[in-house]
Amino acid sequence: MTYSDAITRLFGLQTLGMKFGLESVETILSSLGNPEKALKCVHVSGTNGKGSTAALLEAVLRESGLKTGLYTSPHLVTFRERMRINGVMVSEEDVVGLAEEVWKVIDPEKLPTFFEFVTSMAFLYFKREKVDVAVVETGLGGRLDSTNTIKPLISAVTNVGLEHTEILGDTLEKIAFEKAGIIKKNVPFVGGRMAPEALGVIEAKLREVGVRGKLFGRDYRIAVAGNLSGRPAMSYEGLRWKIRNLVVPFAGEYQADNAGLALAILEELAALGYEITEERIVSGFAGATWPGRGEEFPPGTWPADKSGKATLILDGAHNPEGARAFGKYLESKKGGNIHLVTGVMADKDIEGVLGPVLSRADYLYLTRPVYFRAASPGLLLEKIRGAFGEPSVPFTLHEELPKALEAASLKAGPEDLVVVTGSLFVVGEARASITGEKTVETN
């Protein structure tokens, strides 16, 4: 089996869709010798910020001399991004080997979902490579997410917003109930900034399992003191640490919340005996990367021919809460014109994703990535007209994302911003076209 064969067969499982329940993944893991039981993990759930929080955690733990695993989803360009050890993506050879090993224990009459299969691969990989700590991000929800087969060192929820309402529920309380499902007896818990409705559900679950928890605003606090080129400078005060003038490496003031949660988790790990110091935190943050989330490309570095005169910003905000946070960030960046290149998945709240950023745009380029779930540019325009009326700024429709990027690069001047947002899929394809990477491996 080649790497291409392996991922083609893996992506074929996506036709099975999503399913709630742990029975299938537990059966696979049992057949593999329960690799998840050998792991020491940090488990991160939440509506937004999971990946940023996980990336910061992993960077600091690696800087602290630990061999780290990082499991995240989805990927931007290559499947290999989903599993990393010490910051290095899993190799093509290991993807093939791990996939073959998992296929051997699969009942062909009871095929798993894509995420169940890939989660099993990740746990097997981390066990085999003997990582010291694995940072594991949930895929969807928490309670019945495939990753919830672990018993972690610490569990955390970043925040709770309306997302996947057809699956998780149509209220913050219902969604919080699913996120809170990763809270376990005798496992420390850390919670980020949350709406009162969600926080009440989290606190009820903590009482149920007998864990006090460490909560934003009660047990730890942050303050943003300024910014360096859009990167927030913050202070943190927790139960053990007081840290001042820490620069968050990701753009947007909202990233300070994710950094604060990461620090609160690291504080708990320090209480468990891990040697984490302020010096290692500073250097770990400085080296952390999380592509496609407020990521900037200076003039002359994009598109493929490097002819762009404006600054390009990529951000994968794909739900209303994330879009509001990113829209606020764009307001702080307002100088010249903003050229908004956007594509959204058809099964998302298109109006909720586009509304907060449309109000910042001076030019609008509606497009789509090469992905079966993507809404057509025509559908995006229909949704905009239905919710907000006829666009008040010049707009064009582009069936191909590279064409939209090219049009924006030709129009935008040196003082302008070109912004690509609306979906991680559109950001991933844009990034691949800019960096010259091979075609996006379809999620």
C-alpha positions as CSV (number, residue, x, y, z in Angstrom):
1,M,0.0,0.0,0.0
2,T,1.3,3.4,-0.9
3,Y,0.7,6.6,1.1
4,S,-1.8,7.7,-1.6
5,D,-3.6,4.4,-1.4
6,A,-3.7,4.6,2.4
7,I,-5.3,8.0,2.7
8,T,-7.7,7.3,-0.2
9,R,-9.0,4.3,1.6
10,L,-9.1,6.3,4.9
11,F,-11.1,9.1,3.3
12,G,-13.5,6.5,1.9
13,L,-14.7,6.0,5.4
14,Q,-16.1,9.5,5.4
15,T,-19.1,8.2,3.5
16,L,-20.2,6.7,6.8
17,G,-20.6,10.2,8.2
18,M,-20.5,10.8,11.9
19,K,-22.0,8.7,14.7
20,F,-22.2,9.1,18.4
21,G,-21.0,6.4,20.7
22,L,-17.7,4.9,21.9
23,E,-18.4,1.2,21.3
24,S,-16.8,1.0,17.9
25,V,-13.6,2.8,18.8
26,E,-13.4,0.9,22.1
27,T,-13.6,-2.4,20.1
28,I,-10.8,-1.3,17.8
29,L,-8.6,-0.1,20.6
30,S,-9.1,-3.3,22.5
31,S,-8.0,-5.3,19.5
32,L,-4.9,-3.2,19.3
33,G,-4.0,-3.9,23.0
34,N,-5.6,-0.6,24.3
35,P,-2.7,1.8,23.4
36,E,-4.7,4.7,24.9
37,K,-4.2,3.2,28.4
38,A,-0.4,3.6,28.2
39,L,-0.6,7.3,27.4
40,K,-0.4,10.3,29.7
41,C,-2.6,12.9,28.0
42,V,-4.1,16.4,28.3
43,H,-7.6,16.4,26.8
44,V,-8.9,19.6,25.3
45,S,-12.5,20.2,24.1
46,G,-14.4,23.4,23.3
47,T,-16.1,25.3,20.5
48,N,-13.2,27.6,19.6
49,G,-9.6,27.8,20.5
50,K,-8.9,24.0,21.0
51,G,-6.1,23.9,18.4
52,S,-4.4,27.1,19.6
53,T,-4.5,26.0,23.2
54,A,-3.2,22.6,22.3
55,A,-0.4,24.1,20.1
56,L,0.7,26.3,23.0
57,L,0.6,23.5,25.5
58,E,2.6,21.2,23.2
59,A,5.3,23.9,22.5
60,V,5.9,24.5,26.2
61,L,6.0,20.9,27.2
62,R,8.5,20.2,24.4
63,E,10.5,23.2,25.5
64,S,10.5,21.6,29.0
65,G,12.3,18.6,27.7
66,L,9.4,16.2,27.3
67,K,8.7,14.1,24.2
68,T,5.3,15.3,23.1
69,G,2.5,14.0,21.0
70,L,-0.1,16.3,19.4
71,Y,-3.4,15.1,17.9
72,T,-5.6,17.7,16.2
73,S,-8.2,17.9,13.5
74,P,-9.0,18.7,10.8
75,H,-5.8,19.3,8.7
76,L,-5.2,22.2,6.5
77,V,-3.2,20.7,3.7
78,T,-1.9,17.2,4.5
79,F,-3.4,14.4,6.6
80,R,0.0,14.1,8.3
81,E,-0.6,17.4,10.2
82,R,-3.1,15.5,12.5
83,M,-0.4,13.6,14.4
84,R,2.9,15.1,15.5
85,I,5.7,14.1,17.7
86,N,8.0,16.8,19.1
87,G,6.4,19.1,16.5
88,V,7.2,16.9,13.5
89,M,4.4,15.5,11.4
90,V,3.9,11.8,11.2
91,S,5.8,10.4,8.2
92,E,4.1,8.9,5.1
93,E,5.6,5.6,5.9
94,D,4.2,5.6,9.4
95,V,0.8,6.6,8.1
96,V,0.8,3.5,5.8
97,G,2.0,1.2,8.6
98,L,-0.4,2.4,11.2
99,A,-3.3,2.3,8.8
100,E,-2.5,-1.2,7.7
101,E,-2.3,-2.3,11.4
102,V,-5.7,-0.8,12.2
103,W,-7.3,-2.3,9.1
104,K,-6.2,-5.8,10.2
105,V,-8.4,-5.6,13.3
106,I,-11.5,-4.0,11.6
107,D,-14.6,-6.1,11.1
108,P,-15.5,-5.5,7.4
109,E,-19.2,-5.8,8.3
110,K,-18.9,-3.1,11.0
111,L,-16.7,-0.3,9.5
112,P,-15.7,2.5,11.8
113,T,-16.0,6.2,11.0
114,F,-13.1,8.1,9.6
115,F,-12.4,9.8,13.0
116,E,-12.7,6.5,15.0
117,F,-10.1,5.0,12.7
118,V,-7.7,7.9,12.7
119,T,-8.0,8.3,16.5
120,S,-7.0,4.7,16.9
121,M,-4.0,5.3,14.6
122,A,-2.9,8.3,16.7
123,F,-3.1,6.5,20.0
124,L,-1.2,3.5,18.6
125,Y,1.5,5.9,17.2
126,F,2.0,7.8,20.4
127,K,2.3,4.6,22.4
128,R,4.7,3.1,20.0
129,E,6.9,6.2,20.0
130,K,6.7,6.4,23.8
131,V,5.7,10.0,24.1
132,D,5.9,11.5,27.6
133,V,2.7,13.6,27.2
134,A,0.1,13.6,24.4
135,V,-2.0,16.7,23.9
136,V,-5.3,15.4,22.4
137,E,-8.0,17.6,20.9
138,T,-11.5,16.4,20.6
139,G,-13.1,16.1,17.2
140,L,-16.7,16.9,17.9
141,G,-18.4,17.5,21.2
142,G,-16.7,15.5,23.9
143,R,-18.9,13.0,25.8
144,L,-19.2,10.6,22.9
145,D,-16.1,11.8,20.9
146,S,-13.7,9.0,20.0
147,T,-10.9,10.7,22.0
148,N,-13.0,10.3,25.2
149,T,-11.6,6.8,25.5
150,I,-8.6,8.2,27.4
151,K,-8.3,8.9,31.1
152,P,-6.1,12.0,30.9
153,L,-3.9,13.8,33.4
154,I,-6.0,16.9,32.9
155,S,-9.1,17.7,30.9
156,A,-10.1,21.2,29.7
157,V,-12.9,23.0,27.9
158,T,-11.9,26.2,26.2
159,N,-15.4,27.7,25.7
160,V,-18.9,26.8,24.5
161,G,-20.7,28.4,21.6
162,L,-23.4,27.3,19.1
163,E,-21.9,24.8,16.6
164,H,-23.0,21.5,15.1
165,T,-26.4,22.3,16.5
166,E,-28.0,19.4,14.5
167,I,-25.7,17.0,16.4
168,L,-24.8,18.6,19.7
169,G,-28.0,20.5,20.5
170,D,-29.5,23.9,19.8
171,T,-28.7,25.6,23.1
172,L,-25.6,26.5,24.9
173,E,-26.7,24.3,27.8
174,K,-27.1,21.2,25.5
175,I,-23.7,21.8,23.8
176,A,-22.0,22.4,27.2
177,F,-23.4,19.0,28.4
178,E,-21.6,17.3,25.5
179,K,-18.4,19.2,26.1
180,A,-18.6,18.5,29.8
181,G,-18.6,14.8,29.0
182,I,-14.8,14.7,29.1
183,I,-14.8,15.6,32.8
184,K,-13.9,12.6,34.8
185,K,-13.6,11.6,38.5
186,N,-10.2,12.1,40.0
187,V,-9.0,14.1,36.9
188,P,-8.2,17.8,37.4
189,F,-10.3,20.1,35.1
190,V,-9.6,23.6,33.8
191,G,-12.3,25.7,32.2
192,G,-11.9,28.8,30.0
193,R,-14.0,31.9,29.6
194,M,-17.7,30.8,29.2
195,A,-21.2,32.2,29.1
196,P,-23.1,31.7,32.4
197,E,-25.5,29.2,30.8
198,A,-22.6,27.0,29.8
199,L,-20.6,27.5,33.0
200,G,-23.6,26.3,35.0
201,V,-23.6,23.0,33.2
202,I,-19.9,22.6,33.6
203,E,-20.1,23.3,37.3
204,A,-22.9,20.8,37.7
205,K,-20.8,18.1,36.0
206,L,-17.9,18.9,38.3
207,R,-20.1,18.5,41.3
208,E,-21.4,15.2,40.0
209,V,-17.9,13.7,39.6
210,G,-16.5,15.3,42.8
211,V,-13.9,17.5,41.1
212,R,-13.6,21.2,42.1
213,G,-12.1,22.3,38.8
214,K,-10.1,25.4,38.0
215,L,-12.2,28.1,36.4
216,F,-11.5,31.3,34.6
217,G,-12.2,34.4,36.7
218,R,-12.3,32.4,39.9
219,D,-9.0,30.5,40.0
220,Y,-7.1,32.2,37.4
221,R,-7.2,35.6,35.6
222,I,-5.6,37.2,32.5
223,A,-5.3,40.8,31.4
224,V,-4.2,42.1,28.0
225,A,-1.7,44.9,28.3
226,G,-1.1,45.7,24.7
227,N,0.0,44.1,21.5
228,L,3.0,43.6,19.3
229,S,2.1,43.6,15.6
230,G,-1.3,42.2,16.5
231,R,0.0,39.7,18.9
232,P,-1.4,40.3,22.4
233,A,0.9,40.9,25.4
234,M,-0.7,39.6,28.5
235,S,-0.4,38.9,32.2
236,Y,-1.5,35.8,34.0
237,E,-2.3,35.2,37.7
238,G,-3.2,31.7,38.9
239,L,-3.0,29.7,42.0
240,R,0.8,29.2,41.7
241,W,2.1,31.6,39.1
242,K,2.1,35.3,38.3
243,I,3.5,36.0,34.9
244,R,3.8,39.5,33.3
245,N,4.4,40.7,29.7
246,L,4.0,37.4,28.0
247,V,3.6,37.7,24.3
248,V,1.1,35.3,22.7
249,P,2.5,34.2,19.3
250,F,-1.0,34.1,17.6
251,A,-2.7,37.2,16.2
252,G,-5.9,38.5,17.8
253,E,-6.7,39.6,21.3
254,Y,-9.0,36.6,21.7
255,Q,-5.9,34.4,21.6
256,A,-5.1,35.7,25.1
257,D,-8.0,33.6,26.4
258,N,-6.5,30.5,24.8
259,A,-3.0,31.3,26.2
260,G,-4.5,31.8,29.6
261,L,-6.2,28.4,29.5
262,A,-2.9,26.8,28.4
263,L,-1.1,28.5,31.3
264,A,-3.7,27.3,33.7
265,I,-3.3,23.7,32.4
266,L,0.5,24.0,32.6
267,E,0.1,25.2,36.2
268,E,-1.8,22.0,37.0
269,L,0.8,19.9,35.3
270,A,3.5,21.6,37.4
271,A,1.5,20.7,40.5
272,L,1.7,17.0,39.3
273,G,5.5,17.3,39.2
274,Y,6.3,18.4,35.7
275,E,9.2,20.8,35.6
276,I,7.6,23.8,33.9
277,T,9.2,27.2,34.5
278,E,8.4,30.7,33.4
279,E,11.5,30.7,31.2
280,R,10.3,27.6,29.4
281,I,6.9,29.1,29.0
282,V,8.3,32.2,27.4
283,S,10.6,30.3,25.0
284,G,7.8,27.7,24.3
285,F,5.3,30.4,23.4
286,A,7.9,32.1,21.2
287,G,8.4,29.0,19.2
288,A,4.7,27.9,18.9
289,T,3.0,27.8,15.5
290,W,-0.6,27.2,14.5
291,P,-1.0,27.9,10.8
292,G,-4.2,29.3,9.3
293,R,-5.3,31.0,12.5
294,G,-4.7,34.7,12.1
295,E,-1.6,33.8,10.0
296,E,-0.1,36.7,8.1
297,F,1.8,36.7,4.8
298,P,3.7,40.0,4.1
299,P,3.6,41.7,0.7
300,G,5.7,39.9,-1.9
301,T,5.2,36.4,-0.4
302,W,1.9,35.5,-2.0
303,P,0.1,34.3,-4.2
304,A,2.1,31.6,-6.0
305,D,3.9,34.2,-8.2
306,K,4.6,36.4,-5.1
307,S,3.1,39.5,-6.8
308,G,0.7,40.5,-4.0
309,K,1.3,44.1,-2.8
310,A,-1.0,43.8,0.2
311,T,-0.7,41.8,3.5
312,L,-2.6,38.5,3.4
313,I,-4.3,37.1,6.6
314,L,-5.6,33.6,6.8
315,D,-8.0,32.6,9.5
316,G,-10.2,29.5,9.7
317,A,-13.1,31.0,11.7
318,H,-16.1,28.8,10.8
319,N,-18.8,29.4,13.4
320,P,-20.5,32.6,14.6
321,E,-18.5,32.9,17.8
322,G,-15.2,32.5,16.0
323,A,-16.3,34.9,13.3
324,R,-17.2,37.5,15.9
325,A,-13.8,37.3,17.5
326,F,-12.0,37.5,14.1
327,G,-14.2,40.4,13.1
328,K,-13.2,42.3,16.2
329,Y,-9.6,41.5,15.3
330,L,-10.1,42.9,11.8
331,E,-11.5,46.1,13.2
332,S,-8.3,46.6,15.1
333,K,-6.3,46.1,11.8
334,K,-8.4,48.6,9.8
335,G,-6.1,50.9,7.8
336,G,-6.6,50.6,4.0
337,N,-9.3,48.6,2.3
338,I,-10.1,45.0,3.4
339,H,-10.5,42.6,0.5
340,L,-12.5,39.6,1.9
341,V,-12.1,36.3,0.2
342,T,-14.5,33.8,1.7
343,G,-15.9,30.3,1.4
344,V,-18.2,28.5,3.9
345,M,-19.4,24.9,4.2
346,A,-23.0,24.5,3.1
347,D,-23.9,22.7,6.4
348,K,-22.7,25.7,8.5
349,D,-24.6,28.7,9.7
350,I,-23.5,30.7,6.7
351,E,-25.2,34.0,7.8
352,G,-23.7,33.6,11.3
353,V,-20.2,33.0,9.9
354,L,-20.3,35.8,7.3
355,G,-22.1,38.5,9.2
356,P,-19.3,39.6,11.6
357,V,-16.7,39.8,8.8
358,L,-18.9,41.2,6.0
359,S,-19.3,44.4,8.0
360,R,-15.5,44.9,7.8
361,A,-15.1,44.3,4.1
362,D,-14.6,46.9,1.4
363,Y,-14.4,44.4,-1.4
364,L,-15.9,40.9,-1.4
365,Y,-14.8,37.8,-3.3
366,L,-17.2,34.8,-2.9
367,T,-15.6,31.5,-3.6
368,R,-15.3,27.8,-2.6
369,P,-12.6,25.2,-1.9
370,V,-12.5,21.9,-3.8
371,Y,-14.6,20.0,-1.3
372,F,-17.9,18.3,-1.5
373,R,-19.4,20.1,1.5
374,A,-18.6,23.6,0.3
375,A,-21.4,26.0,-0.5
376,S,-21.3,27.5,-4.0
377,P,-20.5,31.2,-4.4
378,G,-24.1,31.6,-5.7
379,L,-25.5,30.1,-2.5
380,L,-23.3,32.3,-0.4
381,L,-24.6,35.4,-2.3
382,E,-28.2,34.1,-1.9
383,K,-27.7,33.7,1.9
384,I,-26.1,37.2,2.2
385,R,-29.0,38.8,0.3
386,G,-31.6,37.0,2.4
387,A,-30.0,38.0,5.7
388,F,-28.4,41.3,5.0
389,G,-29.8,42.6,1.7
390,E,-27.8,43.4,-1.4
391,P,-24.0,43.7,-0.6
392,S,-23.1,47.3,-0.1
393,V,-19.5,46.8,-1.4
394,P,-18.3,45.6,-4.8
395,F,-18.4,41.8,-5.1
396,T,-17.4,39.0,-7.5
397,L,-18.1,35.3,-7.6
398,H,-15.3,32.8,-8.3
399,E,-15.8,29.0,-8.6
400,E,-12.1,28.5,-8.1
401,L,-10.3,29.8,-5.0
402,P,-7.0,30.5,-6.7
403,K,-8.9,32.8,-9.1
404,A,-10.4,34.7,-6.2
405,L,-7.0,35.1,-4.6
406,E,-5.6,36.3,-7.9
407,A,-8.4,38.9,-8.3
408,A,-7.9,40.2,-4.8
409,S,-4.1,40.4,-5.2
410,L,-4.4,42.4,-8.4
411,K,-6.9,44.8,-6.8
412,A,-5.4,45.3,-3.3
413,G,-2.8,48.0,-2.7
414,P,0.1,48.2,-0.3
415,E,-2.0,49.7,2.5
416,D,-4.8,47.1,2.1
417,L,-5.4,43.7,3.7
418,V,-6.5,40.6,1.8
419,V,-8.4,38.3,4.2
420,V,-9.2,34.6,3.6
421,T,-11.7,33.2,6.1
422,G,-15.0,31.3,6.5
423,S,-13.7,27.7,6.7
424,L,-10.5,25.8,7.5
425,F,-11.0,24.1,4.2
426,V,-10.8,27.4,2.2
427,V,-7.8,28.5,4.4
428,G,-6.1,25.1,3.8
429,E,-6.5,25.4,0.0
430,A,-5.4,29.0,0.0
431,R,-2.3,28.2,2.0
432,A,-1.4,25.3,-0.3
433,S,-1.6,27.5,-3.3
434,I,0.5,30.2,-1.7
435,T,3.2,28.0,-0.3
436,G,3.5,25.7,-3.3
437,E,2.6,22.6,-1.4
438,K,1.0,19.7,-3.2
439,T,-2.8,19.6,-3.7
440,V,-4.7,19.5,-0.5
441,E,-5.5,16.0,0.7
442,T,-9.2,16.2,0.9
443,N,-10.5,16.0,4.5
